[in-house]
Every structure is written in C-alpha cells, then in structure tokens.
Amino acid sequence: MEYIKATESDAEEIFRIVQDTIKTIYPRYYPQEVADFFCELHCRVNISKDIAAGFVGVLRDDNGIVGTGCYKDDHITRVYVKPEYQGNGYGSYIMQCLENEISVKYDTAYLDASLPASHLYEKRGYQTIRHEKWNVENERVLVYEIMAKPLANAATAICYDGRIFVPRENTENGEVDGNTVFAYHQRDNMVWAEYSGGEIVRGHLAGTAAENGELDFYYQHVNEQKQVRVGVCHSVPRVLDNGKIELTEKWQWLNGDKSEGASVIVER
C-alpha cells in the first residue's frame, strides 16, 4: 500500500472513484439534487486542475488505485475510497498522509464534512466549528459542517505521528520480526509507539526526536513466553525515494543478557 502524488494519467480513475462513491453513498443521506451537486463539484475538469496544482494524492495497492485525497493549504478536500474497499482503514490512512503534509506549514487542518463522513472525522479528533448551508436545485439545501483539528507541531525534520513501521532486518538476539507492527505518535519532539505481532504480545516505547529526526527511546514489551523485556534504542532515519521513512536502529537489552543488536524498520 502506497500513498503518492497523483499525475494526469490517474485523473480518469480518480474521477471514476469519486463519482461511483458519491452515487453509491450520498443518496442514502441527501436528496438526489445534492448528490448531483457533489458530482458536478468533483467533475473531471476540477480534478485535473487540482492534479496539475499538486494537491491530489492516490492510495495504491497491487490492483491499482483504491482511494484518493486532496488538500490546498490547510484545507482537506475530496477524500474518497472505492465503496468495495471502505471499512478497511484506507480512508484513515489517506487522512493521516494529508495531515502530515499540512502539518509542515500549518498547526490546524480544516475540512468541509458531509453527513456521511462527519462522525468518522470526529473519531480522528476533528471538532465542528460551524454549520453551513448551500442552496442547490429545486430549492434543496445542502447542510454540512466546517470542522477543524489541531495538528502535531513536530519541530523536527520528520514528523512520526501516524506512521506505521514494520521490521525488515534484525539481529538474532532481537525479538521483533516482519510480523511486528509499530504505530508511532508524536507531539512536539516527544515520540511514542505501541507495537505487537510475531513474538511480541504487547509493547510500548517512549522517547524524543532530535531536530534532524534521530530518535532516542526506551522500549518494553511482553513476549509470548510472558517475559518482560526492556531496552534502549537509537534510530537514524532515511527518507526513501517513495517518501517513506527507513529507520536504522542500534539497541541494547537492559535486562536478560544485556546484549546489543541492530535492526532496520521501514514505513509501511
């Protein structure tokens, strides 16, 4: 799964995803005139204009584009996932990517929330700041919410908030493997994560990020043998060609044999 900038060659597929989603979902919540308004708003021409301006991204898997997101300045627009892929967290992943991009220049993200999506945005920490109305055809009225969410100000070269990592390499004395998943969070220069999978039942880490993005943290987890393991780690980031982050880590157990090791984890 990869979220990347859209190109004009993606425009037709993005247009189909947006139109299919609107026609499938919106009539459940709005009169047909309102659904038609959304279709016109997100027409092929407007999508191409936003792609040319660099505002649009696409989420791809092995089968092609499964979703899209768009933002301009601090405002998120046009987040859509194919109806058959909804409910799998893809929309949340796109939102996190958009928030990460916005947080580089702004401390708050804004969006216009339709009725089908407002409760989902609330789960992501957005709050309604006002209600709006827009008159469409046949005296129908579109009701929507303006919502806002404070964003993490990383104060570091890399913002780790919302990033998911999986191990690619590890020395034999380590306990994480390719089945272990790390979910990172960040506020200012404070970084923490939850991890589990493989031999790890449940784990947590907490530490700080330097201005250049290097991490220093302590970690602790319970493994499948019900042992509590504790250690310390220093991670050096590298931004890959696809924009993902790779962390090269040197760590040491603080209990057990107190051995040292090295690992590489990559952003999923």
PAZAPA-4460 file (N, C-alpha, C; in steps of 0.05 Angstrom, whole numbers, plus 32768, in hexadecimal, padded with zeros to 4 digits):
% residues 268
    n_x    n_y    n_z   ca_x   ca_y   ca_z    c_x    c_y    c_z   seq   type   mol
   8011   7FE8   8000   8000   8000   8000   8012   8019   8000     1      M     A
   800C   802C   7FEE   801D   8043   7FEB   800D   805B   7FE4     2      E     A
   8011   8072   7FF2   8003   808B   7FEC   8017   809D   7FDF     3      Y     A
   8012   80A6   7FC6   8024   80B6   7FB6   8015   80CC   7FA8     4      I     A
   8024   80E0   7F9E   8018   80F5   7F8E   800B   80EA   7F75     5      K     A
   7FF4   80F5   7F6E   7FE6   80ED   7F56   7FF1   80FB   7F3E     6      A     A
   7FEF   80EF   7F27   7FF7   80FB   7F0E   7FDE   80FC   7EFC     7      T     A
   7FE0   810A   7EE5   7FCA   810C   7ED3   7FC1   80F1   7EC9     8      E     A
   7FD3   80DE   7EC7   7FCB   80C3   7EBE   7FB8   80B5   7ED2     9      S     A
   7FB7   80BF   7EEB   7FA5   80B4   7EFF   7F8A   80C1   7F00    10      D     A
   7F87   80D7   7EF1   7F6F   80E7   7EF3   7F55   80D8   7EEE    11      A     A
   7F55   80C8   7ED9   7F3C   80BA   7ED1   7F34   80A6   7EE7    12      E     A
   7F48   8098   7EF2   7F42   8084   7F07   7F38   8092   7F21    13      E     A
   7F45   80A9   7F27   7F3C   80B9   7F3F   7F20   80C2   7F3A    14      I     A
   7F1A   80CC   7F23   7EFF   80D5   7F1C   7EEA   80BF   7F20    15      F     A
   7EF1   80A7   7F17   7EDE   8090   7F19   7EDA   8089   7F37    16      R     A
   7EEF   8089   7F46   7EED   8082   7F63   7EDB   8096   7F71    17      I     A
   7EE0   80B0   7F6C   7ED0   80C5   7F79   7EB3   80C3   7F71    18      V     A
   7EAE   80C1   7F57   7E92   80C1   7F4D   7E84   80A8   7F57    19      Q     A
   7E91   8091   7F56   7E84   8078   7F5F   7E7D   8079   7F7C    20      D     A
   7E8F   8084   7F8C   7E8B   8086   7FA9   7E73   8099   7FAF    21      T     A
   7E73   80B0   7FA2   7E5D   80C3   7FA6   7E42   80B6   7F9F    22      I     A
   7E41   80A9   7F88   7E28   809E   7F7E   7E1F   8086   7F8F    23      K     A
   7E32   8078   7F9C   7E2B   8061   7FAC   7E23   8069   7FC9    24      T     A
   7E32   807C   7FD5   7E2F   8082   7FF1   7E1C   809A   7FF6    25      I     A
   7E20   80B0   7FE7   7E13   80C9   7FEE   7DF4   80C8   7FED    26      Y     A
   7DE8   80B9   7FDA   7DCA   80B9   7FDA   7DBE   80AD   7FF4    27      P     A
   7DCE   809F   8004   7DC4   8095   801D   7DC0   80AC   8032    28      R     A
   7DCD   80C2   802D   7DCD   80D8   8041   7DC1   80F2   8036    29      Y     A
   7DC2   80F6   801C   7DBB   810F   8010   7DA6   810B   7FFA    30      Y     A
   7D96   811F   7FF4   7D85   811F   7FDC   7D96   811C   7FC3    31      P     A
   7D8B   8112   7FAD   7D99   810D   7F95   7DA6   8127   7F8A    32      Q     A
   7D99   813D   7F8E   7DA4   8157   7F84   7DBF   815D   7F92    33      E     A
   7DC1   8156   7FAB   7DDA   815B   7FBA   7DF0   8148   7FB0    34      V     A
   7DE9   812F   7FAC   7DFC   811B   7FA1   7E06   8125   7F85    35      A     A
   7DF4   812F   7F75   7DFC   8139   7F5B   7E0E   8151   7F5D    36      D     A
   7E0A   8162   7F71   7E1B   8179   7F76   7E37   8170   7F7C    37      F     A
   7E3B   815B   7F8D   7E55   8151   7F93   7E63   8146   7F7A    38      F     A
   7E53   8138   7F69   7E5E   812D   7F50   7E69   8143   7F3F    39      C     A
   7E5A   8159   7F3D   7E63   816F   7F2C   7E7B   817D   7F39    40      E     A
   7E7B   8180   7F53   7E91   818D   7F61   7EAB   817E   7F5C    41      L     A
   7EAA   8163   7F5C   7EC2   8153   7F59   7EC3   8148   7F3C    42      H     A
   7EBF   815A   7F29   7EBF   8152   7F0D   7EDC   814C   7F03    43      C     A
   7EDE   8140   7EEC   7EF8   8139   7EE1   7F0A   8151   7EDE    44      R     A
   7EFF   8168   7ED5   7F10   8180   7ED1   7F1C   8189   7EEB    45      V     A
   7F0C   818A   7F00   7F16   8194   7F1A   7F2B   8181   7F26    46      N     A
   7F27   8167   7F22   7F3B   8154   7F2B   7F55   8158   7F1D    47      I     A
   7F55   815C   7F03   7F6D   8161   7EF4   7F7B   817A   7EFC    48      S     A
   7F6C   818F   7F02   7F78   81A8   7F0B   7F86   81A4   7F26    49      K     A
   7F7A   8195   7F38   7F87   8191   7F52   7FA0   817F   7F4F    50      D     A
   7F9F   816C   7F3D   7FB7   815B   7F38   7FCD   816C   7F2D    51      I     A
   7FC8   817E   7F1A   7FDC   818F   7F0F   7FE8   81A1   7F24    52      A     A
   7FD8   81A9   7F38   7FE2   81BB   7F4D   7FF1   81AC   7F63    53      A     A
   7FF1   8191   7F61   8000   8181   7F75   7FF1   817B   7F8E    54      G     A
   7FD6   817F   7F8E   7FC6   817C   7FA6   7FBC   815F   7FAB    55      F     A
   7FBE   814D   7F97   7FB0   8134   7F98   7FC3   811D   7F9C    56      V     A
   7FBB   8109   7FAD   7FCA   80F1   7FB1   7FB9   80D9   7FAB    57      G     A
   7FC5   80C2   7FA7   7FB6   80A9   7FA3   7FC2   8093   7FB5    58      V     A
   7FB1   8082   7FBF   7FB9   806A   7FCE   7FB7   8052   7FBC    59      L     A
   7FCE   8044   7FB9   7FCF   802E   7FA6   7FD5   8014   7FB5    60      R     A
   7FC9   7FFE   7FAB   7FD2   7FE4   7FB4   7FDA   7FD4   7F9A    61      D     A
   7FDD   7FBA   7F9C   7FE6   7FAB   7F85   7FD2   7FAB   7F6E    62      D     A
   7FB9   7FB2   7F74   7FA4   7FB2   7F60   7F9F   7FCE   7F54    63      N     A
   7FAE   7FE2   7F5D   7FAA   7FFD   7F52   7FA1   8011   7F68    64      G     A
   7F94   8026   7F5F   7F8C   803B   7F71   7F73   8033   7F80    65      I     A
   7F74   8035   7F9B   7F5D   802E   7FAB   7F50   8046   7FB9    66      V     A
   7F5F   805C   7FB9   7F54   8074   7FC6   7F64   808D   7FBE    67      G     A
   7F5A   80A4   7FC5   7F66   80BD   7FBE   7F62   80D2   7FD4    68      T     A
   7F74   80E5   7FD6   7F71   80FB   7FE9   7F7B   8115   7FDC    69      G     A
   7F72   812C   7FE6   7F7A   8145   7FDB   7F7B   815A   7FF1    70      C     A
   7F8E   816D   7FEF   7F8E   8183   8002   7F9A   819B   7FF4    71      Y     A
   7F92   81B3   7FFE   7F9D   81CC   7FF5   7FA2   81DD   800D    72      K     A
   7FBB   81E5   8011   7FC3   81F4   8029   7FBC   81E3   8042    73      D     A
   7FAA   81ED   8053   7FA4   81DE   806C   7F88   81D1   806A    74      D     A
   7F7D   81CE   8052   7F62   81C4   804F   7F62   81AA   803F    75      H     A
   7F56   8195   804C   7F54   817A   8040   7F3A   8179   8030    76      I     A
   7F3C   816E   8017   7F25   816B   8006   7F26   8150   7FF8    77      T     A
   7F10   8147   7FEE   7F0F   8130   7FDC   7F1E   8117   7FE6    78      R     A
   7F16   810C   7FFD   7F21   80F3   8006   7F0C   80DD   8000    79      V     A
   7F13   80CB   7FEE   7F01   80B6   7FE6   7F0F   809C   7FE3    80      Y     A
   7F02   8087   7FEB   7F0C   806B   7FE9   7EF7   805B   7FDA    81      V     A
   7EFF   804A   7FC8   7EED   8039   7FB9   7ED9   802C   7FCC    82      K     A
   7EBF   802B   7FC6   7EAC   8020   7FD9   7EB3   8004   7FE2    83      P     A
   7EBD   7FF3   7FD0   7EC3   7FD7   7FD8   7EDC   7FD5   7FEA    84      E     A
   7EEB   7FEB   7FED   7F03   7FEB   7FFE   7EFE   7FF9   8019    85      Y     A
   7EE7   8005   801C   7EE1   8014   8034   7EDF   8002   804C    86      Q     A
   7EE5   800D   8064   7EE4   7FFD   807C   7EFE   7FEE   8083    87      G     A
   7F13   7FF3   8073   7F2D   7FE6   8077   7F42   7FF9   8081    88      N     A
   7F3B   8012   8088   7F4E   8025   8092   7F5D   8035   807D    89      G     A
   7F55   8031   8064   7F63   8040   804E   7F5E   805E   8050    90      Y     A
   7F45   8065   8056   7F3F   8082   8059   7F4F   808F   806F    91      G     A
   7F51   8081   8085   7F61   808C   809C   7F7E   808F   8094    92      S     A
   7F88   807C   8084   7FA4   807D   807C   7FA9   8095   806A    93      Y     A
   7F96   809A   8057   7F98   80B1   8045   7F97   80CB   8056    94      I     A
   7F84   80CC   8069   7F82   80E4   807A   7F9C   80E9   8089    95      M     A
   7FA9   80D4   8093   7FC2   80D8   80A2   7FD7   80E3   808F    96      Q     A
   7FD9   80D9   8077   7FEC   80E3   8063   7FE7   8101   805E    97      C     A
   7FCE   8109   805A   7FC8   8125   8055   7FCF   8136   806D    98      L     A
   7FC8   812D   8085   7FCF   813C   809D   7FED   813F   80A1    99      E     A
   7FFC   812A   809A   8019   812D   809C   8024   8142   8089   100      N     A
   8019   8143   8071   8021   8157   805E   801A   8173   8067   101      E     A
   8001   8177   8071   7FF8   8191   807A   8009   819B   8092   102      I     A
   8010   8188   80A4   801E   8190   80BD   8039   819C   80B8   103      S     A
   8044   8198   80A0   805E   81A5   8099   805C   81C3   809B   104      V     A
   8045   81CF   8093   8042   81EC   8093   802D   81F7   80A5   105      K     A
   801A   81E5   80AE   8003   81EF   80BE   8000   81DE   80D7   106      Y     A
   7FF4   81EB   80EB   7FEF   81DC   8104   7FD3   81D3   8108   107      D     A
   7FC1   81D8   80F3   7FA5   81CF   80F4   7F9D   81C7   80D8   108      T     A
   7F8E   81B1   80D6   7F82   81A8   80BD   7F64   81AE   80BE   109      A     A
   7F59   81B6   80A7   7F3C   81BC   80A5   7F30   81AB   808F   110      Y     A
   7F16   81A5   8091   7F09   8197   807B   7EEB   819D   807C   111      L     A
   7EDE   8199   8065   7EC1   819A   8064   7EB6   817E   8065   112      D     A
   7EA7   8178   807A   7E9E   815D   807F   7E81   8159   8076   113      A     A
   7E7D   8146   8064   7E63   813E   805C   7E56   812C   8071   114      S     A
   7E3D   8128   8070   7E2F   8117   8084   7E3B   80FB   8086   115      L     A
   7E41   80EE   806F   7E4C   80D2   8071   7E67   80D1   8080   116      P     A
   7E76   80E7   8080   7E92   80E5   808A   7E96   80F3   80A5   117      A     A
   7E84   8103   80AE   7E89   8114   80C6   7E90   8103   80DE   118      S     A
   7E83   80ED   80E3   7E88   80DD   80FB   7EA4   80CF   80F9   119      H     A
   7EAD   80C9   80E0   7EC7   80BE   80DC   7EDD   80D2   80E3   120      L     A
   7ED8   80EB   80DB   7EEC   8100   80E1   7EED   8106   80FF   121      Y     A
   7ED6   8103   810D   7ED6   8107   812A   7EE8   80F3   8137   122      E     A
   7EE8   80DA   812D   7EFA   80C6   8139   7F17   80CC   8135   123      K     A
   7F1D   80DD   8121   7F39   80E4   811C   7F41   80FE   812B   124      R     A
   7F2E   8108   813B   7F35   8120   814B   7F2B   813A   8140   125      G     A
   7F1C   8139   812B   7F11   8152   8120   7EF8   815B   8130   126      Y     A
   7EF5   8175   8132   7EDE   8181   8140   7ED0   8195   812E   127      Q     A
   7EB6   8196   8130   7EA7   81A8   811F   7EAA   81C5   812A   128      T     A
   7EB1   81D7   8118   7EB3   81F3   8121   7E9C   8204   8116   129      I     A
   7E8E   81FA   8102   7E75   8207   80FA   7E67   81F5   80E5   130      R     A
   7E4D   81FB   80E2   7E3C   81ED   80CF   7E37   81FF   80B7   131      H     A
   7E36   81F4   809F   7E32   8204   8087   7E1B   81F8   8077   132      E     A
   7E0F   8208   8066   7DFA   81FF   8053   7E00   820A   8037   133      K     A
   7DF8   81FA   8023   7DFC   8203   8008   7DE3   81FA   7FF8   134      W     A
   7DD7   820E   7FEB   7DBF   8208   7FDB   7DC7   81FC   7FC0   135      N     A
   7DB9   81E6   7FB9   7DBE   81D9   7F9F   7DA4   81D9   7F90   136      V     A
   7DA1   81C8   7F7B   7D8A   81C9   7F6A   7D70   81C1   7F79   137      E     A
   7D5A   81CB   7F6E   7D3F   81C4   7F78   7D3C   81CB   7F96   138      N     A
   7D49   81E0   7F9E   7D47   81EA   7FBA   7D51   81D6   7FCF   139      E     A
   7D60   81C3   7FC6   7D6C   81B1   7FD9   7D84   81BF   7FE6   140      R     A
   7D8A   81B6   7FFF   7D9F   81C3   800E   7DB4   81AE   8017   141      V     A
   7DCD   81B4   8011   7DE4   81A4   801A   7DEC   81AF   8036   142      L     A
   7DEC   819E   804A   7DF4   81A5   8065   7E0F   8196   806A   143      V     A
   7E23   81A5   8073   7E3D   8198   8078   7E4A   81A7   8090   144      Y     A
   7E60   819C   8099   7E6E   81A7   80B0   7E8A   81AF   80A9   145      E     A
   7E93   81C5   80B4   7EAF   81CD   80B2   7EBD   81C2   80CC   146      I     A
   7ED1   81B1   80C8   7EDE   81A4   80DF   7EFB   81AB   80DF   147      M     A
   7F07   81AA   80F7   7F24   81B0   80FA   7F31   819D   810D   148      A     A
   7F4B   8199   8109   7F5A   8188   811B   7F76   8194   811F   149      K     A
   7F7F   8198   8138   7F9B   81A0   813D   7FAE   818A   8134   150      P     A
   7FC3   8192   8127   7FD7   817E   811E   7FF0   817F   812F   151      L     A
   7FFE   8169   812F   8017   8167   813E   802B   8179   8131   152      A     A
   8038   818A   8141   804E   819A   8137   8068   818C   813E   153      N     A
   8072   817E   812B   8088   816B   8130   80A1   817A   813A   154      A     A
   80A7   8192   812F   80BF   81A0   8136   80D8   818F   812F   155      A     A
   80D5   817C   811D   80EB   816B   8114   80E9   8168   80F6   156      T     A
   80FF   815E   80EB   8100   815B   80CD   80EC   8147   80C4   157      A     A
   80E5   8133   80D4   80D2   811E   80CD   80BC   811D   80E2   158      I     A
   80A3   811D   80DA   808D   8119   80EC   8086   80FB   80EC   159      C     A
   8087   80EE   8103   8081   80D1   8104   8064   80CC   810B   160      Y     A
   8055   80E0   8110   803A   80DC   8119   8029   80CE   8104   161      D     A
   801D   80B7   810B   800C   80A8   80F9   801B   8095   80E7   162      G     A
   8035   8094   80E8   8044   8082   80D6   8044   8065   80E2   163      R     A
   8043   8052   80D0   8043   8035   80D7   805C   8029   80CC   164      I     A
   806B   801A   80DD   8084   800E   80D5   8083   7FF0   80DA   165      F     A
   8092   7FE1   80C9   8096   7FC5   80CC   80B3   7FBE   80C9   166      V     A
   80BE   7FAB   80D8   80DA   7FA4   80D6   80E1   7F97   80BC   167      P     A
   80F8   7F9E   80B1   8103   7F91   8099   811B   7F7F   809F   168      R     A
   812B   7F88   80B3   8142   7F79   80BB   8145   7F7B   80D9   169      E     A
   8150   7F66   80E5   8156   7F66   8102   816B   7F51   8108   170      N     A
   817B   7F56   811C   818F   7F43   8124   8181   7F2C   8134   171      T     A
   818F   7F16   8137   8182   7EFE   8142   817A   7F01   815F   172      E     A
   8187   7F13   816D   817F   7F17   818A   8168   7F2A   818D   173      N     A
   815C   7F33   8177   8144   7F44   8179   812B   7F33   8179   174      G     A
   8115   7F3F   8180   80FB   7F30   8182   80E6   7F39   816E   175      E     A
   80EA   7F50   8162   80D6   7F59   814E   80DD   7F4D   8133   176      V     A
   80C9   7F49   8122   80CD   7F3E   8107   80BA   7F4B   80F4   177      D     A
   80B8   7F41   80DC   80A8   7F4D   80C7   808A   7F4D   80CD   178      G     A
   8082   7F3E   80E2   8066   7F3E   80EA   805F   7F53   8100   179      N     A
   8074   7F61   810A   8070   7F75   811E   806A   7F90   8112   180      T     A
   8056   7F9D   811C   804D   7FB7   8111   8050   7FCC   8127   181      V     A
   805D   7FE2   811F   8061   7FF9   8131   804F   8010   8128   182      F     A
   803F   801B   813A   802E   8033   8134   8039   804B   8143   183      A     A
   8045   805E   8135   8053   8074   8141   8040   808D   8145   184      Y     A
   8047   809C   815A   8039   80B5   815F   804E   80CA   8166   185      H     A
   8047   80E4   8162   805A   80F9   8169   804B   8112   8171   186      Q     A
   8054   8120   8186   804C   813A   818E   8065   814A   8194   187      R     A
   8068   8161   8186   8081   8170   8188   8099   815D   8183   188      D     A
   80AC   815A   8195   80C1   8147   8190   80BE   812D   81A0   189      N     A
   80A7   812A   81AC   80A2   8111   81BB   8096   80FB   81A8   190      M     A
   80A1   80E4   81A9   8099   80CE   8197   8093   80B5   81A8   191      V     A
   807D   80A8   81A1   8076   808F   81AE   8069   807C   819A   192      W     A
   8067   8062   81A1   805B   804F   818E   8051   8037   819E   193      A     A
   803D   802A   8191   8035   800F   819A   803E   7FFB   8185   194      E     A
   8045   7FE3   818E   804D   7FCF   817A   8044   7FB3   8184   195      Y     A
   803F   7FA2   8171   8037   7F86   8177   8039   7F76   815E   196      S     A
   8038   7F5C   8161   8039   7F49   814A   8052   7F39   814A   197      G     A
   8051   7F21   813E   8068   7F0F   813F   806B   7F04   815B   198      G     A
   8083   7F07   8166   8088   7EFD   8182   807E   7F11   8197   199      E     A
   8076   7F29   818E   806F   7F3E   81A1   8051   7F3E   81A6   200      I     A
   8049   7F3B   81BF   802D   7F3C   81C7   8024   7F59   81C8   201      V     A
   8033   7F69   81D7   802D   7F86   81D9   8046   7F95   81E1   202      R     A
   804B   7FAC   81D3   8062   7FBC   81D9   805D   7FD9   81D7   203      G     A
   806E   7FE9   81E4   806C   8006   81E3   8089   8011   81E3   204      H     A
   808C   8028   81D6   80A5   8036   81D7   809F   8054   81DB   205      L     A
   80B2   8062   81E6   80AF   807F   81EB   80CA   808C   81EB   206      A     A
   80CB   80A3   81DE   80E5   80B1   81DC   80E2   80CC   81CF   207      G     A
   80F7   80D6   81C3   80F8   80F0   81B7   8104   80EF   819B   208      T     A
   80FC   8103   818B   8108   8106   8170   8119   811F   8170   209      A     A
   8131   811C   8165   8143   8133   8161   8139   8144   8149   210      A     A
   8144   815B   8146   813C   816D   8130   8140   8160   8115   211      E     A
   8155   814E   8113   815A   8141   80F9   814A   8127   80F6   212      N     A
   8138   8121   8109   8127   810A   8107   8131   80F1   8114   213      G     A
   814A   80F1   811F   8154   80DA   812D   8145   80D5   8147   214      E     A
   8141   80BC   814D   8130   80B5   8164   8141   80A8   817A   215      L     A
   813B   80AE   8193   8146   80A1   81AA   812F   8099   81BC   216      D     A
   812D   807F   81C2   8116   8077   81D2   811C   805E   81E2   217      F     A
   810B   8059   81F6   810A   8040   8205   80F3   802F   81FB   218      Y     A
   80F6   8015   81FB   80DF   8004   81F2   80DC   7FED   8207   219      Y     A
   80C3   7FE4   8209   80BE   7FCD   821A   80A6   7FBD   820E   220      Q     A
   80A8   7FA3   8210   8092   7F93   8206   8090   7F79   8215   221      H     A
   8079   7F6C   8211   8075   7F51   821B   8075   7F3E   8203   222      V     A
   8086   7F29   8204   8088   7F17   81ED   8075   7EFF   81F2   223      N     A
   8075   7EEC   81DF   8063   7ED5   81E0   8069   7EC3   81F7   224      E     A
   8082   7EC4   8202   8089   7EB4   8219   8082   7EC2   8233   225      Q     A
   8073   7ED9   8231   806A   7EE9   8248   8081   7EF6   8257   226      K     A
   8097   7EFA   8248   80AE   7F07   8254   80AC   7F25   824E   227      Q     A
   80B4   7F36   8261   80B5   7F52   825D   80D2   7F59   8254   228      V     A
   80D4   7F66   823D   80EF   7F6E   8233   80EF   7F8C   8230   229      R     A
   8106   7F97   8238   810A   7FB4   8239   8124   7FBB   822B   230      V     A
   8124   7FD1   821C   813D   7FD9   820E   813D   7FF7   8207   231      G     A
   8153   7FFF   81FB   8157   801A   81F2   8160   801A   81D5   232      V     A
   8158   802F   81C6   815D   802E   81A9   8164   804A   819E   233      C     A
   8175   804B   818A   817A   8064   817B   8174   805E   815E   234      H     A
   8163   806E   8151   815B   8069   8135   8163   8081   8124   235      S     A
   816D   807B   810C   8175   808F   80F9   8163   808C   80E0   236      V     A
   8155   80A2   80D9   8142   80A0   80C2   814F   80A5   80A7   237      P     A
   8142   8099   8093   8149   809F   8077   812F   80A0   8067   238      R     A
   812C   80B5   8057   8114   80B8   8046   8119   80AA   802C   239      V     A
   8109   8096   8026   810C   8086   800E   8100   8095   7FF6   240      L     A
   8106   808A   7FDE   80FD   8097   7FC5   80DE   809B   7FC4   241      D     A
   80D0   8088   7FD0   80B3   8089   7FD0   80A7   809B   7FE6   242      N     A
   80B9   80A9   7FF5   80B0   80BA   800B   80AC   80AC   8026   243      G     A
   80AE   8092   8026   80AC   8083   803F   80C6   8086   8050   244      K     A
   80C4   8080   806A   80DA   8083   807C   80E6   8067   8083   245      I     A
   8100   8065   8082   810E   804E   808B   811F   8055   80A4   246      E     A
   811D   8045   80B9   812C   804A   80D2   8140   8034   80D6   247      L     A
   815A   803C   80D8   8170   802A   80DF   8175   802D   80FC   248      T     A
   8172   8017   810B   8172   8017   8128   8189   8008   8135   249      E     A
   8194   8013   814A   81A7   8005   815B   819A   8005   8177   250      K     A
   8199   7FED   8182   818A   7FEA   819B   8199   7FD8   81AF   251      W     A
   8191   7FD8   81C8   819C   7FC7   81DC   8187   7FBF   81F0   252      Q     A
   8187   7FA5   81F7   8175   7F9C   820C   8180   7FA7   8227   253      W     A
   816E   7FAF   8238   8175   7FB8   8253   816F   7FA2   8268   254      L     A
   8164   7F8C   8260   8161   7F75   8272   8169   7F5C   8262   255      N     A
   8167   7F45   826E   8170   7F2D   8261   818D   7F2D   825D   256      G     A
   8197   7F26   8244   81B4   7F25   8240   81C0   7F40   823A   257      D     A
   81B0   7F55   8238   81B9   7F71   8234   81CA   7F73   821A   258      K     A
   81C4   7F62   8207   81D3   7F63   81ED   81CA   7F7B   81DC   259      S     A
   81DB   7F81   81C8   81D5   7F96   81B5   81CC   7F8B   819B   260      E     A
   81BD   7F9A   818B   81B5   7F91   8171   81AF   7FA8   815E   261      G     A
   81A7   7FA1   8146   81A1   7FB5   8132   8189   7FAB   8121   262      A     A
   817A   7FBE   8117   8162   7FB7   8107   815C   7FCE   80F4   263      S     A
   814C   7FC8   80E0   8142   7FDC   80CD   8124   7FD8   80CB   264      V     A
   8115   7FEE   80D0   80F9   7FED   80CC   80F1   8002   80B7   265      I     A
   80DC   7FFC   80A8   80D4   800C   8091   80B7   8014   8094   266      V     A
   80B0   802B   808B   8094   8034   808C   8083   8024   8078   267      E     A
   806C   801C   8082   805A   800B   8071   8049   801D   805F   268      R     A
***
